[in-house]
Amino acid sequence: MKGEMLGDIVLKFYPDVAPNHVKNFIKLVQEKFYDGTTFHRVIPGFMIQGGDPNSKNSDRATHGMGGPGHRVKAEFSS
């Protein structure tokens, strides 16, 4: 299925709850950080994980272990 268009994913952001995470995600998108990455973990009916730059290489053992090289401080809400 590589490269096959299967549909759209719609994201909803909550900048009032997690402003730093929203800013970070948008910045990474604008920098094309996620371009060419895959969904490296799929649990049908529950969740997907993707966006790891390691997913651009063929060594699947490294998929899910990469990142942008920085962390964003946790923003918890109750």
Backbone as XML, in Angstrom:
<?xml version="1.0"?>
<chain id="A" units="angstrom">
  <residue number="1" name="MET">
    <atom name="N" x="0.812" y="-1.200" z="0.000"/>
    <atom name="CA" x="0.000" y="0.000" z="0.000"/>
    <atom name="C" x="0.852" y="1.260" z="0.000"/>
  </residue>
  <residue number="2" name="LYS">
    <atom name="N" x="2.147" y="1.141" z="-0.077"/>
    <atom name="CA" x="3.006" y="2.311" z="-0.007"/>
    <atom name="C" x="2.621" y="3.329" z="-1.069"/>
  </residue>
  <residue number="3" name="GLY">
    <atom name="N" x="2.345" y="4.555" z="-0.628"/>
    <atom name="CA" x="2.004" y="5.629" z="-1.535"/>
    <atom name="C" x="0.554" y="5.671" z="-1.965"/>
  </residue>
  <residue number="4" name="GLU">
    <atom name="N" x="-0.232" y="4.706" z="-1.572"/>
    <atom name="CA" x="-1.636" y="4.669" z="-1.961"/>
    <atom name="C" x="-2.457" y="5.584" z="-1.062"/>
  </residue>
  <residue number="5" name="MET">
    <atom name="N" x="-3.284" y="6.437" z="-1.664"/>
    <atom name="CA" x="-4.142" y="7.354" z="-0.914"/>
    <atom name="C" x="-5.359" y="6.592" z="-0.413"/>
  </residue>
  <residue number="6" name="LEU">
    <atom name="N" x="-5.494" y="6.528" z="0.899"/>
    <atom name="CA" x="-6.599" y="5.785" z="1.492"/>
    <atom name="C" x="-7.646" y="6.683" z="2.126"/>
  </residue>
  <residue number="7" name="GLY">
    <atom name="N" x="-7.363" y="7.973" z="2.246"/>
    <atom name="CA" x="-8.329" y="8.885" z="2.847"/>
    <atom name="C" x="-7.643" y="9.988" z="3.620"/>
  </residue>
  <residue number="8" name="ASP">
    <atom name="N" x="-8.436" y="10.748" z="4.316"/>
    <atom name="CA" x="-7.943" y="11.889" z="5.079"/>
    <atom name="C" x="-7.966" y="11.589" z="6.575"/>
  </residue>
  <residue number="9" name="ILE">
    <atom name="N" x="-7.057" y="12.218" z="7.272"/>
    <atom name="CA" x="-7.056" y="12.203" z="8.732"/>
    <atom name="C" x="-7.268" y="13.640" z="9.172"/>
  </residue>
  <residue number="10" name="VAL">
    <atom name="N" x="-8.239" y="13.850" z="10.024"/>
    <atom name="CA" x="-8.544" y="15.191" z="10.523"/>
    <atom name="C" x="-8.058" y="15.287" z="11.961"/>
  </residue>
  <residue number="11" name="LEU">
    <atom name="N" x="-7.273" y="16.309" z="12.242"/>
    <atom name="CA" x="-6.742" y="16.526" z="13.585"/>
    <atom name="C" x="-7.440" y="17.712" z="14.223"/>
  </residue>
  <residue number="12" name="LYS">
    <atom name="N" x="-7.662" y="17.629" z="15.517"/>
    <atom name="CA" x="-8.224" y="18.745" z="16.266"/>
    <atom name="C" x="-7.234" y="19.105" z="17.360"/>
  </residue>
  <residue number="13" name="PHE">
    <atom name="N" x="-6.870" y="20.370" z="17.421"/>
    <atom name="CA" x="-5.900" y="20.837" z="18.401"/>
    <atom name="C" x="-6.594" y="21.560" z="19.543"/>
  </residue>
  <residue number="14" name="TYR">
    <atom name="N" x="-5.970" y="21.506" z="20.710"/>
    <atom name="CA" x="-6.481" y="22.175" z="21.904"/>
    <atom name="C" x="-5.386" y="23.076" z="22.481"/>
  </residue>
  <residue number="15" name="PRO">
    <atom name="N" x="-5.157" y="24.233" z="21.852"/>
    <atom name="CA" x="-4.085" y="25.111" z="22.321"/>
    <atom name="C" x="-4.326" y="25.669" z="23.719"/>
  </residue>
  <residue number="16" name="ASP">
    <atom name="N" x="-5.570" y="25.689" z="24.156"/>
    <atom name="CA" x="-5.854" y="26.159" z="25.514"/>
    <atom name="C" x="-5.429" y="25.128" z="26.562"/>
  </residue>
  <residue number="17" name="VAL">
    <atom name="N" x="-5.313" y="23.873" z="26.171"/>
    <atom name="CA" x="-4.935" y="22.801" z="27.088"/>
    <atom name="C" x="-3.443" y="22.456" z="26.958"/>
  </residue>
  <residue number="18" name="ALA">
    <atom name="N" x="-2.944" y="22.427" z="25.735"/>
    <atom name="CA" x="-1.555" y="22.017" z="25.487"/>
    <atom name="C" x="-0.902" y="22.928" z="24.448"/>
  </residue>
  <residue number="19" name="PRO">
    <atom name="N" x="-0.723" y="24.206" z="24.770"/>
    <atom name="CA" x="-0.215" y="25.158" z="23.774"/>
    <atom name="C" x="1.169" y="24.809" z="23.236"/>
  </residue>
  <residue number="20" name="ASN">
    <atom name="N" x="2.048" y="24.308" z="24.066"/>
    <atom name="CA" x="3.404" y="23.994" z="23.602"/>
    <atom name="C" x="3.426" y="22.791" z="22.673"/>
  </residue>
  <residue number="21" name="HIS">
    <atom name="N" x="2.578" y="21.804" z="22.925"/>
    <atom name="CA" x="2.503" y="20.638" z="22.044"/>
    <atom name="C" x="1.893" y="21.012" z="20.695"/>
  </residue>
  <residue number="22" name="VAL">
    <atom name="N" x="0.901" y="21.872" z="20.708"/>
    <atom name="CA" x="0.292" y="22.330" z="19.453"/>
    <atom name="C" x="1.325" y="23.094" z="18.633"/>
  </residue>
  <residue number="23" name="LYS">
    <atom name="N" x="2.028" y="24.027" z="19.257"/>
    <atom name="CA" x="3.057" y="24.808" z="18.550"/>
    <atom name="C" x="4.148" y="23.897" z="18.000"/>
  </residue>
  <residue number="24" name="ASN">
    <atom name="N" x="4.571" y="22.927" z="18.791"/>
    <atom name="CA" x="5.620" y="22.009" z="18.364"/>
    <atom name="C" x="5.174" y="21.186" z="17.156"/>
  </residue>
  <residue number="25" name="PHE">
    <atom name="N" x="3.958" y="20.646" z="17.200"/>
    <atom name="CA" x="3.463" y="19.835" z="16.089"/>
    <atom name="C" x="3.380" y="20.666" z="14.811"/>
  </residue>
  <residue number="26" name="ILE">
    <atom name="N" x="2.815" y="21.857" z="14.906"/>
    <atom name="CA" x="2.673" y="22.719" z="13.727"/>
    <atom name="C" x="4.045" y="23.092" z="13.165"/>
  </residue>
  <residue number="27" name="LYS">
    <atom name="N" x="5.000" y="23.396" z="14.040"/>
    <atom name="CA" x="6.360" y="23.729" z="13.601"/>
    <atom name="C" x="6.982" y="22.559" z="12.846"/>
  </residue>
  <residue number="28" name="LEU">
    <atom name="N" x="6.848" y="21.352" z="13.383"/>
    <atom name="CA" x="7.408" y="20.176" z="12.716"/>
    <atom name="C" x="6.746" y="19.933" z="11.361"/>
  </residue>
  <residue number="29" name="VAL">
    <atom name="N" x="5.448" y="20.143" z="11.269"/>
    <atom name="CA" x="4.751" y="20.002" z="9.983"/>
    <atom name="C" x="5.293" y="21.018" z="8.986"/>
  </residue>
  <residue number="30" name="GLN">
    <atom name="N" x="5.417" y="22.273" z="9.409"/>
    <atom name="CA" x="5.911" y="23.328" z="8.519"/>
    <atom name="C" x="7.336" y="23.045" z="8.048"/>
  </residue>
  <residue number="31" name="GLU">
    <atom name="N" x="8.123" y="22.399" z="8.896"/>
    <atom name="CA" x="9.503" y="22.037" z="8.538"/>
    <atom name="C" x="9.566" y="20.743" z="7.727"/>
  </residue>
  <residue number="32" name="LYS">
    <atom name="N" x="8.402" y="20.146" z="7.449"/>
    <atom name="CA" x="8.288" y="18.898" z="6.682"/>
    <atom name="C" x="8.946" y="17.702" z="7.395"/>
  </residue>
  <residue number="33" name="PHE">
    <atom name="N" x="9.004" y="17.770" z="8.713"/>
    <atom name="CA" x="9.594" y="16.699" z="9.519"/>
    <atom name="C" x="8.896" y="15.364" z="9.276"/>
  </residue>
  <residue number="34" name="TYR">
    <atom name="N" x="7.596" y="15.381" z="9.119"/>
    <atom name="CA" x="6.820" y="14.142" z="8.984"/>
    <atom name="C" x="6.745" y="13.621" z="7.553"/>
  </residue>
  <residue number="35" name="ASP">
    <atom name="N" x="7.189" y="14.410" z="6.577"/>
    <atom name="CA" x="7.110" y="13.977" z="5.181"/>
    <atom name="C" x="7.871" y="12.668" z="4.984"/>
  </residue>
  <residue number="36" name="GLY">
    <atom name="N" x="7.218" y="11.703" z="4.381"/>
    <atom name="CA" x="7.840" y="10.422" z="4.075"/>
    <atom name="C" x="7.836" y="9.420" z="5.214"/>
  </residue>
  <residue number="37" name="THR">
    <atom name="N" x="7.280" y="9.810" z="6.373"/>
    <atom name="CA" x="7.209" y="8.860" z="7.482"/>
    <atom name="C" x="5.974" y="7.977" z="7.322"/>
  </residue>
  <residue number="38" name="THR">
    <atom name="N" x="5.953" y="6.887" z="8.063"/>
    <atom name="CA" x="4.837" y="5.944" z="7.964"/>
    <atom name="C" x="4.144" y="5.793" z="9.314"/>
  </residue>
  <residue number="39" name="PHE">
    <atom name="N" x="3.018" y="5.100" z="9.298"/>
    <atom name="CA" x="2.396" y="4.658" z="10.541"/>
    <atom name="C" x="3.094" y="3.349" z="10.895"/>
  </residue>
  <residue number="40" name="HIS">
    <atom name="N" x="3.917" y="3.373" z="11.935"/>
    <atom name="CA" x="4.723" y="2.208" z="12.279"/>
    <atom name="C" x="4.026" y="1.272" z="13.259"/>
  </residue>
  <residue number="41" name="ARG">
    <atom name="N" x="2.933" y="1.720" z="13.855"/>
    <atom name="CA" x="2.177" y="0.858" z="14.778"/>
    <atom name="C" x="0.695" y="1.096" z="14.546"/>
  </residue>
  <residue number="42" name="VAL">
    <atom name="N" x="-0.035" y="0.029" z="14.301"/>
    <atom name="CA" x="-1.472" y="0.114" z="14.051"/>
    <atom name="C" x="-2.174" y="-0.948" z="14.892"/>
  </residue>
  <residue number="43" name="ILE">
    <atom name="N" x="-3.130" y="-0.503" z="15.693"/>
    <atom name="CA" x="-4.000" y="-1.419" z="16.435"/>
    <atom name="C" x="-5.418" y="-1.122" z="15.950"/>
  </residue>
  <residue number="44" name="PRO">
    <atom name="N" x="-5.952" y="-1.961" z="15.045"/>
    <atom name="CA" x="-7.251" y="-1.688" z="14.431"/>
    <atom name="C" x="-8.344" y="-1.396" z="15.463"/>
  </residue>
  <residue number="45" name="GLY">
    <atom name="N" x="-9.111" y="-0.359" z="15.183"/>
    <atom name="CA" x="-10.212" y="0.034" z="16.043"/>
    <atom name="C" x="-9.787" y="0.766" z="17.297"/>
  </residue>
  <residue number="46" name="PHE">
    <atom name="N" x="-8.474" y="1.005" z="17.461"/>
    <atom name="CA" x="-7.999" y="1.648" z="18.687"/>
    <atom name="C" x="-7.099" y="2.845" z="18.414"/>
  </residue>
  <residue number="47" name="MET">
    <atom name="N" x="-5.949" y="2.628" z="17.770"/>
    <atom name="CA" x="-5.026" y="3.736" z="17.581"/>
    <atom name="C" x="-3.997" y="3.444" z="16.506"/>
  </residue>
  <residue number="48" name="ILE">
    <atom name="N" x="-3.330" y="4.535" z="16.095"/>
    <atom name="CA" x="-2.194" y="4.446" z="15.187"/>
    <atom name="C" x="-1.073" y="5.306" z="15.758"/>
  </residue>
  <residue number="49" name="GLN">
    <atom name="N" x="0.156" y="4.938" z="15.458"/>
    <atom name="CA" x="1.312" y="5.756" z="15.811"/>
    <atom name="C" x="2.151" y="5.939" z="14.561"/>
  </residue>
  <residue number="50" name="GLY">
    <atom name="N" x="2.624" y="7.142" z="14.368"/>
    <atom name="CA" x="3.441" y="7.418" z="13.202"/>
    <atom name="C" x="4.250" y="8.680" z="13.384"/>
  </residue>
  <residue number="51" name="GLY">
    <atom name="N" x="4.955" y="9.044" z="12.322"/>
    <atom name="CA" x="5.728" y="10.272" z="12.335"/>
    <atom name="C" x="7.171" y="10.107" z="12.753"/>
  </residue>
  <residue number="52" name="ASP">
    <atom name="N" x="7.607" y="8.878" z="12.981"/>
    <atom name="CA" x="8.984" y="8.635" z="13.386"/>
    <atom name="C" x="9.896" y="8.734" z="12.166"/>
  </residue>
  <residue number="53" name="PRO">
    <atom name="N" x="10.941" y="9.581" z="12.221"/>
    <atom name="CA" x="11.838" y="9.673" z="11.069"/>
    <atom name="C" x="12.551" y="8.352" z="10.772"/>
  </residue>
  <residue number="54" name="ASN">
    <atom name="N" x="12.692" y="7.481" z="11.771"/>
    <atom name="CA" x="13.310" y="6.173" z="11.525"/>
    <atom name="C" x="12.466" y="5.308" z="10.596"/>
  </residue>
  <residue number="55" name="SER">
    <atom name="N" x="11.181" y="5.625" z="10.464"/>
    <atom name="CA" x="10.322" y="4.825" z="9.585"/>
    <atom name="C" x="10.643" y="5.052" z="8.109"/>
  </residue>
  <residue number="56" name="LYS">
    <atom name="N" x="11.549" y="5.980" z="7.829"/>
    <atom name="CA" x="11.985" y="6.206" z="6.447"/>
    <atom name="C" x="13.051" y="5.194" z="6.027"/>
  </residue>
  <residue number="57" name="ASN">
    <atom name="N" x="13.596" y="4.436" z="6.990"/>
    <atom name="CA" x="14.607" y="3.439" z="6.640"/>
    <atom name="C" x="14.005" y="2.037" z="6.700"/>
  </residue>
  <residue number="58" name="SER">
    <atom name="N" x="14.733" y="1.077" z="6.176"/>
    <atom name="CA" x="14.177" y="-0.279" z="6.054"/>
    <atom name="C" x="14.310" y="-1.119" z="7.325"/>
  </residue>
  <residue number="59" name="ASP">
    <atom name="N" x="15.077" y="-0.670" z="8.309"/>
    <atom name="CA" x="15.259" y="-1.439" z="9.540"/>
    <atom name="C" x="14.084" y="-1.205" z="10.477"/>
  </residue>
  <residue number="60" name="ARG">
    <atom name="N" x="13.076" y="-2.065" z="10.379"/>
    <atom name="CA" x="11.847" y="-1.890" z="11.163"/>
    <atom name="C" x="12.093" y="-1.967" z="12.667"/>
  </residue>
  <residue number="61" name="ALA">
    <atom name="N" x="13.205" y="-2.536" z="13.092"/>
    <atom name="CA" x="13.512" y="-2.609" z="14.524"/>
    <atom name="C" x="13.712" y="-1.225" z="15.128"/>
  </residue>
  <residue number="62" name="THR">
    <atom name="N" x="14.019" y="-0.234" z="14.292"/>
    <atom name="CA" x="14.240" y="1.130" z="14.789"/>
    <atom name="C" x="12.992" y="2.001" z="14.699"/>
  </residue>
  <residue number="63" name="HIS">
    <atom name="N" x="11.960" y="1.513" z="14.031"/>
    <atom name="CA" x="10.735" y="2.305" z="13.874"/>
    <atom name="C" x="10.076" y="2.496" z="15.235"/>
  </residue>
  <residue number="64" name="GLY">
    <atom name="N" x="9.713" y="3.732" z="15.532"/>
    <atom name="CA" x="9.109" y="4.053" z="16.820"/>
    <atom name="C" x="10.121" y="4.498" z="17.860"/>
  </residue>
  <residue number="65" name="MET">
    <atom name="N" x="11.386" y="4.542" z="17.483"/>
    <atom name="CA" x="12.446" y="4.899" z="18.428"/>
    <atom name="C" x="13.045" y="6.279" z="18.153"/>
  </residue>
  <residue number="66" name="GLY">
    <atom name="N" x="12.665" y="6.908" z="17.054"/>
    <atom name="CA" x="13.263" y="8.191" z="16.683"/>
    <atom name="C" x="12.437" y="9.366" z="17.157"/>
  </residue>
  <residue number="67" name="GLY">
    <atom name="N" x="12.873" y="10.538" z="16.792"/>
    <atom name="CA" x="12.156" y="11.748" z="17.168"/>
    <atom name="C" x="12.864" y="12.970" z="16.631"/>
  </residue>
  <residue number="68" name="PRO">
    <atom name="N" x="12.372" y="14.155" z="16.975"/>
    <atom name="CA" x="12.939" y="15.389" z="16.434"/>
    <atom name="C" x="14.211" y="15.860" z="17.139"/>
  </residue>
  <residue number="69" name="GLY">
    <atom name="N" x="14.613" y="15.178" z="18.215"/>
    <atom name="CA" x="15.825" y="15.583" z="18.914"/>
    <atom name="C" x="15.581" y="16.529" z="20.078"/>
  </residue>
  <residue number="70" name="HIS">
    <atom name="N" x="14.328" y="16.751" z="20.394"/>
    <atom name="CA" x="13.990" y="17.584" z="21.556"/>
    <atom name="C" x="12.721" y="17.048" z="22.206"/>
  </residue>
  <residue number="71" name="ARG">
    <atom name="N" x="12.481" y="17.474" z="23.424"/>
    <atom name="CA" x="11.276" y="17.070" z="24.155"/>
    <atom name="C" x="10.457" y="18.305" z="24.484"/>
  </residue>
  <residue number="72" name="VAL">
    <atom name="N" x="9.160" y="18.103" z="24.628"/>
    <atom name="CA" x="8.248" y="19.173" z="25.035"/>
    <atom name="C" x="7.769" y="18.830" z="26.438"/>
  </residue>
  <residue number="73" name="LYS">
    <atom name="N" x="7.864" y="19.795" z="27.328"/>
    <atom name="CA" x="7.448" y="19.578" z="28.716"/>
    <atom name="C" x="5.973" y="19.163" z="28.764"/>
  </residue>
  <residue number="74" name="ALA">
    <atom name="N" x="5.676" y="18.187" z="29.619"/>
    <atom name="CA" x="4.312" y="17.671" z="29.757"/>
    <atom name="C" x="3.332" y="18.785" z="30.118"/>
  </residue>
  <residue number="75" name="GLU">
    <atom name="N" x="2.152" y="18.732" z="29.512"/>
    <atom name="CA" x="1.074" y="19.688" z="29.782"/>
    <atom name="C" x="-0.154" y="18.885" z="30.189"/>
  </residue>
  <residue number="76" name="PHE">
    <atom name="N" x="-0.332" y="18.707" z="31.483"/>
    <atom name="CA" x="-1.435" y="17.905" z="31.993"/>
    <atom name="C" x="-2.621" y="18.780" z="32.363"/>
  </residue>
  <residue number="77" name="SER">
    <atom name="N" x="-3.808" y="18.210" z="32.227"/>
    <atom name="CA" x="-5.041" y="18.897" z="32.588"/>
    <atom name="C" x="-5.962" y="17.879" z="33.257"/>
  </residue>
  <residue number="78" name="SER">
    <atom name="N" x="-6.679" y="18.322" z="34.276"/>
    <atom name="CA" x="-7.604" y="17.380" z="34.920"/>
    <atom name="C" x="-9.014" y="17.924" z="34.902"/>
  </residue>
</chain>
